[in-house]
């Protein structure tokens, strides 16, 4: 049997995009330490489609650097 619980607060929504894509101009970059490349690539793709921009990412030291290319 499943117990019904009342008065448990709904969790706050996660912030989906914490990277500064909107503020970037062509040639700008930012560095993200300790992150998986696939997470960054997924964010680049989604943000690029939404904002009409393109981004590339490369591994750098212990993280990933992202550039706006167009």
PyMOL commands that set and color helices and strands:
alter all, ss='L'
color gray80, all
select helices_A, chain A and resi 37-51
alter helices_A, ss='H'
color red, helices_A
select strands_A, chain A and resi 29-33+55-60+63-68
alter strands_A, ss='S'
color yellow, strands_A
deselect
rebuild
show_as cartoon
